[in-house]
Amino acid sequence: MNKNKQSGFLANHSQLLIPLIAIVILVIFNLFRDPSFFSVSLASNNNGEPVLQGNLISILNGASELVILAMGMTLVTAASGGQDISVGALAAIAGSVFVKVLKGGPSISAFTVLLAVICCCIVAMIFGSFNGVLVSVFGIQPMIATLILFTCGRSIAYWINGGATPTVESPIINAIGSFIPGIPVPTPILIVILTGILFSVLFRLTTLRLYIQSVGINQRAARLNGINHVGIKLLAFMILGACCAIAGVIGVSRLSLINHETLLINIEMDAILAVAIGGNNLGGGKFRMIGSVLGAYAIQMLTITLYAMKVPSTDVKAYKAIVIIILVVMGSPVVKEAFDRYLKKFREKRETLAGKEAA
């Protein structure tokens, strides 16, 4: 009985070993390099408000858009067995819509901001459903299907605001991108927490997780059991579209302007890597969203570590690639199977020694 429980526990949690090991190694490395690396202090911003600052806050804050996109990417990967490479472009489209609505009113009020958020979410979900239709209805491989929006998405974002890069100066926008007055924690971190809670409630109150995993594991079997595989894949892409909209709003609010060319540029690669580092099967099926979240924070921690070591920005991607290759190889099925065989032999040897001692 205990052996079964132990093996079940290891099976359920081994998926998180790679991101956890990566984070632990980075933590230990930074503590040896600089014991004060993770120190957090309370300072005052330009408005005299108390705010938290430090590398740890920078990691949690800087990874916010990536974490939100990784959550949505996890669902698409699990349901379709492929990845959406258009999330950065879609976030730029959503950000452009967000700014367009804000600039369309006489002033930026709380109602205008809420309306802008709703509009950009709707638009992003429509574009997400376009990707979803290509994948679920026409059977196009996800990476090829989303290549269309990846190619033209930023041009669409450019057209929305007539090629301009308008600013949106407002205390409300500044609060979304930085700090809410009286709250020392950066607002993007709070948005990530809220998004995680929404996903948790969604999975607890509905059968979405079960349906997504069923479609990803065996689409034909899921269909025979009455699960609408087309609708599930379409819904996964629409949820990812909403995540792109949230990430785009955060990105715009950080700078108080929209730049369609640079907003969340290349973030789609980091989102896919976060899912992979999180131990999720890129071929679809079972998933653990917390793994993708940890993978996203591991990537951001690596980035902050490299900058803290004075690595030139032009070399950061090369160093990240080396570390990520190691992490992905460690999480590959071949390495996992070898590790499982080693654990099995170790347990058998330990049980044999225990039996001899008892005799």
N, C-alpha and C positions, 0 to 999 in steps of 0.2 A: 504493500500500500504506500509506504513512504517513498519507495523507489519510483513508483508511478507518479506520485505528486512531484518528486524532485525533477524527473524527466519532463513532466508537463510544464513545470515552472521554467526550466531551461529553454524549452521549445518556445514558450510564449515571450520570453524576455531576451533570448539570444540575439534577436533582431536589433535590439538597442545597444548591443555591445560596441559596435564600430563607432557610432557617434559619441557614445559615452567615453570610450577609450581615447578618441581624438580630443575631446574636451579636457579630459584629465591630463593627457600628455601636454597640451598647450598650457593648462593651468600650472602644472609643475614646472615646465620650462620657463614660463614668465615669472614665477615666484623665485626661481633660482637666479634668473637674469636681473630682475628688479623686484624685491620684496614688496614694494609699494605699488606694483602695477595695478592691482585690483582694488586699491583704496578708493573709497567714495567720500567726498566731502560736500558740505553745504556751502554754497556761495550765493551771490546776488547777481541777477541779470541786469540788463540795461534799465529795466523799470524798477529796480530795487526789490524785486520779488525773490524769496529764497528758492534756490533750485539745486538739484543734485548734479554733481559733475564727477568725472573720473573715467578711466578706460572701461570699467565695467558698464557704466551707464552708456558710454559711446557704443559699446558692442550691442547692448540690448536695444538701444535707440536706432543705431545704424542698420540693424538687421530687420527692422520692422516690415518694410515693403517685401523683402525677400521671404520672411516667415509667412506672411499672408499669401504670397504667390505659391509658396511651397505647399501650403495646405490645399489650395485648389488644384495644383498640379498632381498631388497625391491621388485625388479622386479621379482625375482624367486618366492617369497612368493605370490605376487599378481597374477601371472600367473598360478602357479601350486597348490596353496593352501597348500604348505608345505615348509620346510626349507632345505637348503643344509648344512650339518654338515661337509663337507670335505674342506671348504675354507682354513683352516689353512694348511692342508696337501697339497692342490693344490698350495698355496703360496710358500710352501717349494720346491715343484717340479719346479715351475717357477723360484724361486731364484737359484736353482741348475743349471738350464739351462742357466740362466743369467751369472752365474760365469763360467760355462763350455765354453761358447762362448768367454767370456773375456780372459780366460786363453789360448784359442786356437790360439790367434794371437801373433805376436812378441811383440806388445806393446798395451797399452790401449789408444786408441785415441777416438775422438768424434764419428767418423764413427763406430768404434768397439762397443762403448756403445750403439749407436742407433741400430746397427744390433742385439746386444744382447737383447735389449728391445723388438724388433720386434719378434725375435725368441721365447723368453719366453712367449710373448703374444699369439703367434700362438699355441705353445704347450699347454698352459693353456686353450685356447679356444677349443682345440681338446679334452682335458680331460673333459672340461665343457660340450661339446656336447655328450660325452659318458654318463654323468649323465643325460643330457637332453633326450637322446634316451630311456634310461631305464624308465624315467618318462612319456614322451609323447607318445612313440610308444608302450611300453610294459605295461604301466599303473601301474608301481610300485610306491608306496607311496614315495615321495621325500626323507624323512629321511632314509628310508630303502635303497633306491637306492644309495644314497650318502655315506651310511655306508661302502660300498665297498672301495671307494677311501679314506675315513677317516681311514680305517684300514691299507691299504697298501701304501698310498700315500707317507708317510715319508720314507718308505723302498725304493720306487722308487727314491726319491730324494737322498737317500744314494747311490744307484747304479750309478746314473748319474755321480757323481764325484769319483767313486771307493772307497767310504767309507771315503774319506778324507774331511777335512774342510779347503779348500784353502783360502788364503787371496787375496784380490784384491786391493792393495794399488794404488791409483791414485788420483790426484787432482780433476778429473771429478767425480769420485765415491764419494769422500769426500764432494763435492759440492752438490750432489744429496741427501746425507744423512744428511747434516748439513746446510751450508750456501754457497750461491754463492758469490764470492768476490765482495764487493761493495753494496750488498743487505743485510740489517740487519734482514730481516724476514727469518726464517728457510725455506729451500726449500720444505720440505714435506707439509707445509701449502700452499705454492704456487701451488703444485701439486694437492692438494685437491680442491683449487679454480678453477684450470683449468679443473679438472674432473667434478666439478659441472656445469661449463659453458658448457662443451660438452654435458652433459645430458640435460641441459636446451635447448640448440640448437636442440638436437635430438628430444625432445618432441614437440618443436614449429614447426619444419619443417616437421615432419612426424606424422603419426597417431599411432605410437607405443604405447603411453599411453592408447589411446582408445581401441586398440586391446587387450592389456594385461589385462585391466580391464574387457573387455567384456568376454574374455576367463575365467578369474578368477571368475566372477560373475555367468555365465551360459555357460558352454562349448558347450552344445548342441545347445543353441540358437545362439551362435557365429558361430558355424559351419553351421547352416541353413542360416545364413546371409552372407555366403561366406568367413568367416575368417578361415584361416588355423590354427587351434588350435595347431596342432603338431609343425608347423614351429614357432609359437609364443613362445611356451614353450621352444623349442630348442634354439631360439634366446636369450631368457632370461638367460638360463644357460650359453650360450657362452659369453654374456656380463658380467655375474658374473665371468667367467673365466678370462676375460681381467682385471677385477677389482682385482682379486687375483694376477695376474701377476704384476700389478702396486704396490700393497701392498708388494709383495715379493721383488721387486726391491728396494723399500724404506727400508725394513727391512734389506736387505743385505748391502745396502749402509751406513746405520747407523753404522754398526760394521766393514765394509770392509772385511767381510768373510761370508761364508755360514755354518750354523750349522743346519742340517736337523732336529735334535731332538728338538731344542728350538725355531726355527724361528716361531714367531706368534703362539706359543703354546696356546691352549684353546681359541683362538680369535673367533672361530666359535660361542661359546656360547654368548659372548658379542655382536657379530653381530646380532644374533637372538634377543637378549634382546633389542638392540637398535631399531630394527624394531617394537618390541612389545611396548616398552616405547613410541615410536613415534606415537602411536595410530593407527597403521596399523592393519588391520584384518589379523591374522595369518592363517585364512581359505581362503584367497585369495580375489580378487576383487579390490575395489577402494583403492588407496594408495596416500600418500603424502610423497615424498622423503625427503622434508625438515624436516618432523617429525622424520624420522630415523636419519638424521644428528644431530638434536638436542638431540635425545636419546643417540647417541654415545658420544657427548660432555658431556652430563649429567653423563654418566658412568665414563668417564675419569676424570671429575671434582670431582666425589665422590672418585675415587682412589687417586688422588692427595691430597684431603682433609684428607683422612685417613692416608696417609704417613706423611703429615704435622703435624698431631696430635700424631705422634710417635707410631702409631699402628703397632705392629710387622707384618712383611710380611706374616707370617703364618696365621694371624688372619684376614687379609684384605678381603679375599674371603668370610669369614663368615659374616662380617659386610656388605659387598656389597650385599650378598644374602638377608639379612634381609631388607635392604632398597629397593632392586629391587622387592622383594615380595610385599612390600607395594605399590610401584608404579604400578606394574602389576595389583594388586587387584583394585586400584583406577581407572585404565583404563579398567576394565572388563565391559562387557555389562550390568551386573546386577547393578553395581554402576552407570554407565552412565544413565541407565533408571531411577534409583531412583533420580538422580540429575536432569534429565529432568522433571520428575514429580514435583519435588520441585520448579523448576523454573516456570513451568506452573501454579502451585497453587499461587506462589508469584505474578506473573503477573496478574492473575485473581483477586487476593485480592487487588492489587494496582489499577487496573482498576475500581473495585467496589467502593473503597474509593474515587477515583477521580470523579466517577459519582455522588456519594452522595454529595461531596463538590460542584460540579457544580449545583446540584439541589438546 
